Amino acid sequence: MSVIELRELITGSVIGPADPGYDDARHVYNFMIDARPHAIVGCRTANDVRAVVAHAVASGRELAVRGGGHSVPGFGTADDALVVDLSDMTQIVVDPQRRTARVGGGATWGMMNDATMAHGLATTGGIVASTGVGGLTLGGGIGYLTRAHGLSCDNLLSAEVVLADGSIVVATADEHPDLFWALRGGGGNFGVVTEFTFALHPVPENIYGGLIFFEREAAGDLFRAFDRFIGDAPREYGGYPAWHLAPPLPFIPADRVGEPFPVLVSCWAGEHERGAEILQRFRDVGPVMAEHVGPIPYTALNSLFDPLLPRGLQHYWKAAFAGDLTDDVIAAHAEHGRQMPAVNCAVHLYPVNGAAHDVAPDATAWGHRDAKYATVIAGMWPDPADNDKNIRWVKDYYAALAPHSLPGGYVNFASADDQATVRANFGAGYDRLAQIKRRYDPANLFHLNQNIVPA
Ligand SMILES: Cc1cc2nc3c(=O)[nH]c(=O)nc-3n(C[C@H](O)[C@H](O)[C@H](O)COP(=O)(O)OP(=O)(O)OC[C@H]3O[C@@H](n4cnc5c(N)ncnc54)[C@H](O)[C@@H]3O)c2cc1C
């Protein structure tokens, strides 16, 4: 079937190589990915998605699924593939009484937080506004509310899914419970989710938090103090230690811009005085270079890094899980953090304890309930001429952490890995996931992802 024939089946747009806009539509967020798909199909309804799935099966073309487009390995596109582009399916309906939100499969976290915070409610989501709800939730979902309310997938109540055989089902704890289990951590392996329903929680309009940049010599003390604190910290605290190059912002002294610093990124979703007390304890750990801390809208905190991260950068990331931050781990961070090559790069150590540890290890497909931190080494830079330097930095940093890391890495932060690594990334539930994959997608139609091979 040609692009023109496909157009007759779809209520949304179908963009092929001959169409104006193809060059923009073919690109995902990571511009290192340069694929030329057969067509990018802007689905508007579950029925549109079903038509593209049926066409991919009939034609034997590869099928890529794109929500927010943020997949660093570029899973939302491929050469000659049909792309199910969900970016027109962004409707969000909040039910403030029930504290739930129904969300289209292509919505972003910026849209989601705006819609729910209008009612003083939110669920755990990503820290950058343009990241998709879809990919993030299906791979787990880590953000400022993880310690208070669990992972994004822990807050999923139901999902409407277009399956590989073209049927449309709703998965909940009671209907298709195996599928519902697999969707909470198993990634995009099982079908296209056209609508998610989430549980929401009260969140203050203004949280207390922001950024504290410490002098480099304080790195070890900061990471050590954070590790002691976070083990049993109050759940209102949702921050993380990090490395960043100081960006050119008004609160950074001009002569320090571009230097690498250990940073404490904080979100305190409780009484502001208590939050201020907690952050003061960190200031006592070592000399502070600069800070921007105070009451800040929750929605603003969740777009704090957006100006550093426009679409079109080059991305190469690696992921690791950590337990306690031992001296060896801290030494590796101190050595490699300070070699960060570009102002867009980030190293974040997200705590995944608190409410995320309340969930039984086998209750969802997210297989890392024993980890204390999900670490991301995110190489992000504008100029392809700097690819080698940045990729080398990510790989060296990762290699230094690897001997001290838990098995696997968070699927949503991982690069395109070999199958043994993918298995480790999914963790303890991989074999059960492979069984469920066989039931719902035996021919592995949905394979452009961190792929679970059907058992
Ligand atoms: C700048 C940036 C910030 C990030 N911040 C965070 C963060 O704070 N927390 C965190 O946990 N992760 C974060 N991530 C990682 C993020 O979770 C993954 O990149 C995730 O894949 C993004 O989802 P997406 O929908 O935007 O991506 P896409 O590229 O659109 O999707 C990736 C894959 O997910 C699947 N998928 C997406 N939507 C659907 C759907 N509706 N139905 C079925 N399958 C679907 C498909 O397999 C698709 O190929 C961040 C990534 C970036 C680039």
Ligand as a Chemical Component Dictionary entry (heavy atoms), coordinates in Angstrom:
data_LIG
# 
_chem_comp.id                   LIG 
_chem_comp.type                 NON-POLYMER 
_chem_comp.pdbx_formal_charge   0 
_chem_comp.three_letter_code    LIG 
# 
loop_
_chem_comp_atom.comp_id 
_chem_comp_atom.atom_id 
_chem_comp_atom.alt_atom_id 
_chem_comp_atom.type_symbol 
_chem_comp_atom.charge 
_chem_comp_atom.model_Cartn_x 
_chem_comp_atom.model_Cartn_y 
_chem_comp_atom.model_Cartn_z 
_chem_comp_atom.pdbx_ordinal 
LIG C1  C1  C 0 15.535 15.326 27.913 1  
LIG C2  C2  C 0 15.057 14.042 28.512 2  
LIG C3  C3  C 0 14.634 14.005 29.836 3  
LIG C4  C4  C 0 14.195 12.812 30.418 4  
LIG N1  N1  N 0 13.786 12.824 31.730 5  
LIG C5  C5  C 0 13.323 11.676 32.274 6  
LIG C6  C6  C 0 12.842 11.659 33.616 7  
LIG O1  O1  O 0 12.830 12.685 34.298 8  
LIG N2  N2  N 0 12.384 10.492 34.110 9  
LIG C7  C7  C 0 12.360 9.343  33.381 10 
LIG O2  O2  O 0 11.920 8.324  33.897 11 
LIG N3  N3  N 0 12.818 9.332  32.115 12 
LIG C8  C8  C 0 13.288 10.466 31.556 13 
LIG N4  N4  N 0 13.753 10.451 30.272 14 
LIG C9  C9  C 0 13.801 9.188  29.541 15 
LIG C10 C10 C 0 12.465 8.921  28.934 16 
LIG O3  O3  O 0 11.655 8.246  29.879 17 
LIG C11 C11 C 0 12.596 8.046  27.677 18 
LIG O4  O4  O 0 13.373 8.729  26.727 19 
LIG C12 C12 C 0 11.231 7.707  27.096 20 
LIG O5  O5  O 0 11.394 6.759  26.075 21 
LIG C13 C13 C 0 10.568 8.947  26.523 22 
LIG O6  O6  O 0 9.284  8.687  26.124 23 
LIG P1  P1  P 0 8.711  9.404  24.829 24 
LIG O7  O7  O 0 7.295  9.012  24.679 25 
LIG O8  O8  O 0 9.054  10.861 24.870 26 
LIG O9  O9  O 0 9.663  8.784  23.727 27 
LIG P2  P2  P 0 9.387  8.105  22.297 28 
LIG O10 O10 O 0 10.689 8.182  21.598 29 
LIG O11 O11 O 0 8.209  8.694  21.645 30 
LIG O12 O12 O 0 9.037  6.643  22.702 31 
LIG C14 C14 C 0 10.019 5.719  23.072 32 
LIG C15 C15 C 0 9.442  4.352  22.932 33 
LIG O13 O13 O 0 8.440  4.190  23.937 34 
LIG C16 C16 C 0 7.349  3.476  23.393 35 
LIG N5  N5  N 0 6.141  4.340  23.428 36 
LIG C17 C17 C 0 6.059  5.665  23.577 37 
LIG N6  N6  N 0 4.767  6.036  23.681 38 
LIG C18 C18 C 0 4.043  4.906  23.538 39 
LIG C19 C19 C 0 2.652  4.611  23.557 40 
LIG N7  N7  N 0 1.742  5.559  23.759 41 
LIG N8  N8  N 0 2.274  3.316  23.387 42 
LIG C20 C20 C 0 3.177  2.330  23.213 43 
LIG N9  N9  N 0 4.503  2.557  23.211 44 
LIG C21 C21 C 0 4.918  3.826  23.375 45 
LIG C22 C22 C 0 7.738  3.070  21.999 46 
LIG O14 O14 O 0 8.392  1.816  22.037 47 
LIG C23 C23 C 0 8.720  4.137  21.626 48 
LIG O15 O15 O 0 9.581  3.759  20.612 49 
LIG C24 C24 C 0 14.178 11.632 29.655 50 
LIG C25 C25 C 0 14.594 11.661 28.330 51 
LIG C26 C26 C 0 15.031 12.845 27.751 52 
LIG C27 C27 C 0 15.524 12.860 26.348 53 
# 
loop_
_chem_comp_bond.comp_id 
_chem_comp_bond.atom_id_1 
_chem_comp_bond.atom_id_2 
_chem_comp_bond.value_order 
_chem_comp_bond.pdbx_ordinal 
LIG C1  C2  SING 1  
LIG C2  C3  SING 2  
LIG C2  C26 DOUB 3  
LIG C3  C4  DOUB 4  
LIG C4  N1  SING 5  
LIG C4  C24 SING 6  
LIG N1  C5  DOUB 7  
LIG C5  C6  SING 8  
LIG C5  C8  SING 9  
LIG C6  O1  DOUB 10 
LIG C6  N2  SING 11 
LIG N2  C7  SING 12 
LIG C7  O2  DOUB 13 
LIG C7  N3  SING 14 
LIG N3  C8  DOUB 15 
LIG C8  N4  SING 16 
LIG N4  C9  SING 17 
LIG N4  C24 SING 18 
LIG C9  C10 SING 19 
LIG C10 O3  SING 20 
LIG C10 C11 SING 21 
LIG C11 O4  SING 22 
LIG C11 C12 SING 23 
LIG C12 O5  SING 24 
LIG C12 C13 SING 25 
LIG C13 O6  SING 26 
LIG O6  P1  SING 27 
LIG P1  O7  DOUB 28 
LIG P1  O8  SING 29 
LIG P1  O9  SING 30 
LIG O9  P2  SING 31 
LIG P2  O10 DOUB 32 
LIG P2  O11 SING 33 
LIG P2  O12 SING 34 
LIG O12 C14 SING 35 
LIG C14 C15 SING 36 
LIG C15 O13 SING 37 
LIG C15 C23 SING 38 
LIG O13 C16 SING 39 
LIG C16 N5  SING 40 
LIG C16 C22 SING 41 
LIG N5  C17 SING 42 
LIG N5  C21 SING 43 
LIG C17 N6  DOUB 44 
LIG N6  C18 SING 45 
LIG C18 C19 SING 46 
LIG C18 C21 DOUB 47 
LIG C19 N7  SING 48 
LIG C19 N8  DOUB 49 
LIG N8  C20 SING 50 
LIG C20 N9  DOUB 51 
LIG N9  C21 SING 52 
LIG C22 O14 SING 53 
LIG C22 C23 SING 54 
LIG C23 O15 SING 55 
LIG C24 C25 DOUB 56 
LIG C25 C26 SING 57 
LIG C26 C27 SING 58 
# 
